[in-house]
Amino acid sequence: MSRLLVFLQFLFILLIGYPSFLPNISYLSILSIGLFLSGIVIFFIALITMRRHTFTVFPEPKAGGRLITSGIYGYVRHPMYLAVTLCALGASLFFGLWWKWILTGLLLFLFWLKICREEKMLLTCYSQYALYKRTTKAIIPFIL
């Protein structure tokens, strides 16, 4: 199941980001580029914070990994999902195609499935995860 979720995730990301055409530059496209670049920055901040010791694209915790609760992980439990969500929203807004919006919605649903699956495993893997989950939002700082 994990491999299927990851495969679909990367397929949707590829299709959302694939340049279908280049629209005229407007305030809306500048906003969309800002969202996309914000996602890229958050992705690299999360990757640097996590380092190679815990990074995996699969929802299962990495063997020998440790729970990261500092840096960006002090604000959201899943900053990588936040990063990809911002990139997908930015790309969908930039191109404005209905099917990219549908794929973005499906991608968000996949992230929800992955988070549910991942957090069950994290709760059994790390004794401090329950407290971390209660005190830190999942994807959007201070909100969700």
Helices and strands as residue ranges (DSSP letters): H 2-17, H 27-54, G 71-74, H 79-95, H 98-125, H 129-135
